[in-house]
């Protein structure tokens, strides 16, 4: 899935022969949706937290991209790790970029995967690229634009996964769960493809998603552990691998759970 025209901000161009990766430095930058800040994890020197207006957006471990600190990124990984064949490369569309934590994870566990990241905040993407080196990521193309508009330009049946993680603070970008965008997601996904949505905060209207994708599973924290936070909805037009997913989640820490939202 190549990006065409002047929408492309960056691709997987190498930094240059003999040029070592520079160690990121903490910093702040005014971006489209507020003030972005990048800070190092003092307990994990290769870990970096990206926030916008003080709200966590991404956590990236540059030395170990399989380390997923934020709960919802782990939930995303549980779904993908349950899909067979487990080592097959995937074509993935990401709506929302941030620090590109999940593309980095998939690059590590599914080499050869191709990623189109659609990011609405050009200044944020530039800031992250300068500090965390997006241009060095293999198989990643980043397009600046509105996800609701850009997804309509993509070929039909071209993606194994569509991941929607588009937020302005704690508010999901308008239209992400609406009928028009959901229809475009279904068009872009292959018949057996999976739609993954990061859900935060208040109740989301998911009727359009439920209408298009009859097979669904909701992942969240174990309420008996006193957990509150993100949920991830996995949706597909074919049955999801619930047994494998539940087995994967049962081995997880912190505790998580899977709830099927339809009869399989």
C-alpha positions in Angstrom: 0.0 0.0 0.0 2.0 2.9 -1.3 1.0 6.5 -0.7 0.8 8.7 -3.7 1.2 12.4 -4.3 2.2 15.1 -1.9 0.3 13.6 1.0 3.3 11.5 1.9 5.4 13.0 4.6 7.9 10.2 5.1 8.7 6.7 4.1 11.1 3.9 5.1 14.2 5.8 3.8 17.4 4.9 5.7 19.1 7.6 7.7 22.2 7.3 5.5 25.2 5.0 5.2 27.3 4.8 8.4 24.9 7.1 10.3 24.1 5.6 13.7 20.8 6.2 15.3 21.0 9.2 17.6 19.8 8.9 21.1 16.5 10.8 21.5 16.4 13.8 23.8 13.4 14.9 25.8 11.5 17.9 24.5 8.3 19.7 24.0 6.6 21.0 20.8 3.5 22.9 20.0 1.4 20.7 17.6 -2.0 20.9 16.0 -3.9 19.6 19.0 -1.9 21.1 21.8 1.6 20.6 23.4 3.4 17.4 22.7 6.0 16.2 25.1 8.5 13.4 24.9 10.0 12.1 28.1 12.3 9.2 28.9 11.3 6.4 31.3 13.7 6.6 34.1 13.2 2.9 35.0 13.7 1.8 31.4 16.2 4.0 29.5 15.2 2.9 26.1 11.5 3.7 26.8 9.9 7.0 25.7 6.5 8.3 26.6 4.7 10.7 24.2 2.0 12.9 25.6 -0.2 15.6 24.2 -1.6 18.1 26.7 -0.4 15.7 29.4 -2.4 12.7 28.1 -0.4 9.6 27.2 -0.5 9.0 23.4 2.3 6.4 22.9 5.0 4.5 24.7 7.9 3.4 22.5 10.8 1.1 23.6 13.4 1.7 21.0 15.5 -1.3 22.0 12.6 -3.7 22.4 9.5 -2.8 20.3 7.7 -5.9 21.6 7.6 -4.2 25.0 4.1 -2.7 25.2 3.6 -0.5 28.2 0.1 1.0 27.5 -2.7 -1.5 28.0 -4.5 -1.0 24.8 -1.4 -1.7 22.7 -1.2 -5.1 24.5 -4.8 -5.8 23.7 -4.1 -5.0 20.0 -1.2 -7.4 20.1 -3.3 -10.2 21.7 -5.7 -10.1 18.7 -2.9 -10.0 16.1 -1.0 -12.8 17.8 -4.1 -15.0 17.6 -4.3 -14.7 13.9 -2.9 -17.6 11.8 -0.4 -18.0 10.3 1.2 -16.3 13.2 4.4 -15.2 11.4 2.8 -14.1 8.1 3.4 -10.5 7.1 0.3 -8.2 7.1 -0.9 -5.2 5.2 -2.1 -2.7 7.8 -3.8 0.7 7.8 -3.4 2.7 11.0 -5.7 5.6 11.5 -3.7 7.7 13.9 0.1 7.6 14.3 1.5 9.0 17.5 4.8 7.3 18.2 3.9 4.4 15.9 4.1 1.9 18.7 2.0 -0.8 17.1 3.6 -0.6 13.6 7.0 -1.0 15.4 5.6 -4.1 17.2 4.3 -5.7 14.0 7.6 -5.0 12.3 9.3 -7.0 15.0 6.9 -9.9 15.2 5.7 -10.1 11.6 8.7 -9.0 9.4 7.8 -8.0 5.9 4.5 -6.3 6.9 3.5 -3.1 5.2 2.0 -0.2 7.1 0.2 2.9 6.0 -0.1 5.3 8.9 -2.6 8.1 8.4 -1.9 11.0 10.9 -3.9 14.2 11.0 -1.3 16.2 12.9 1.6 17.0 10.7 3.5 18.9 13.4 3.2 15.9 15.7 4.5 13.5 13.0 7.5 15.8 12.4 8.3 16.0 16.1 8.1 12.2 16.5 10.2 11.6 13.4 12.9 14.0 14.7 13.0 12.3 18.1 12.1 8.7 17.4 13.1 8.1 13.8 10.0 7.2 11.9 11.9 7.3 8.6 14.1 4.4 9.7 11.1 2.0 10.2 11.0 -0.6 7.4 7.8 -1.0 5.5 6.1 2.2 6.9 4.5 4.9 4.9 3.1 7.9 6.7 0.3 10.1 5.1 -0.8 13.4 6.6 -4.5 13.9 6.4 -7.9 13.2 7.8 -8.5 9.5 8.3 -12.1 9.7 7.2 -11.0 11.3 3.9 -7.8 9.4 3.2 -9.3 5.9 3.7 -11.6 6.5 0.8 -8.6 6.8 -1.5 -7.3 3.3 -0.7 -7.8 0.2 -2.9 -10.6 -2.2 -2.0 -9.7 -5.5 -0.3 -6.1 -4.3 0.3 -5.6 -4.6 4.0 -5.5 -7.5 6.5 -6.0 -5.1 9.4 -7.4 -1.6 9.9 -6.5 -0.1 13.3 -8.4 3.0 14.4 -6.6 4.9 17.2 -7.5 8.5 16.4 -8.0 10.8 19.4 -7.9 14.5 20.2 -7.1 14.2 23.9 -9.6 11.7 25.3 -12.1 12.4 22.5 -12.3 10.1 19.6 -12.0 11.8 16.2 -15.5 12.6 14.9 -17.0 10.0 12.5 -14.7 7.1 13.3 -17.6 4.9 14.5 -20.1 6.3 11.9 -21.6 4.5 9.0 -19.6 6.3 6.3 -16.2 5.5 7.8 -17.2 2.0 8.8 -18.3 1.3 5.3 -14.9 2.5 4.0 -13.1 0.3 6.5 -15.2 -2.7 5.3 -14.3 -1.9 1.7 -10.6 -1.6 2.3 -10.4 -4.8 4.4 -10.0 -8.2 2.8 -13.1 -10.4 3.3 -11.4 -12.1 6.3 -9.8 -8.9 7.6 -10.0 -7.5 11.1 -11.0 -4.1 12.3 -9.4 -3.0 15.6 -10.7 0.1 17.5 -9.2 1.7 20.5 -12.1 2.8 22.7 -11.5 5.3 25.6 -13.7 7.0 28.1 -17.4 7.5 27.6 -19.8 5.2 25.8 -19.3 5.0 22.0 -22.0 4.6 19.5 -21.1 1.4 17.7 -24.3 0.5 15.9 -22.7 1.1 12.5 -19.8 -1.2 13.4 -22.1 -3.9 14.7 -24.2 -3.8 11.6 -21.3 -4.2 9.2 -19.1 -6.6 11.3 -21.2 -9.4 12.8 -18.3 -11.1 14.7 -16.9 -9.1 17.5 -14.8 -9.4 20.7 -14.2 -6.7 23.3 -10.9 -6.7 25.3 -10.5 -4.9 28.5 -9.0 -5.1 32.0 -10.0 -7.6 34.7 -12.5 -5.7 36.8 -11.5 -7.8 39.8 -8.1 -6.2 39.6 -9.7 -2.8 40.0 -8.8 -1.9 36.4 -10.2 1.1 34.6 -9.0 2.3 31.2 -9.0 1.5 27.5 -10.9 -1.2 25.7 -10.2 -2.6 22.3 -12.9 -3.9 20.0 -12.0 -6.5 17.4 -14.6 -6.9 14.6 -14.7 -9.0 11.4 -17.1 -10.3 8.8 -15.9 -13.9 9.6 -15.6 -15.6 13.0 -12.7 -14.4 15.1 -10.2 -17.0 16.7 -11.8 -16.6 20.1 -10.3 -19.8 21.6 -6.8 -18.7 20.7 -7.5 -15.2 21.8 -8.8 -16.2 25.2 -5.8 -18.5 25.6 -3.5 -15.7 24.9 -5.3 -13.3 27.2 -5.3 -15.9 30.1 -1.5 -15.8 30.0 -1.3 -12.0 30.1 -0.2 -9.7 32.9 -1.7 -7.4 34.0 -5.0 -9.4 33.8 -7.3 -8.9 30.9 -10.5 -10.4 29.6 -12.3 -11.1 26.3 -16.0 -10.8 25.9 -17.7 -12.0 22.7 -20.4 -9.4 21.7 -22.1 -11.9 19.4 -22.7 -15.6 19.1 -20.0 -17.4 17.1 
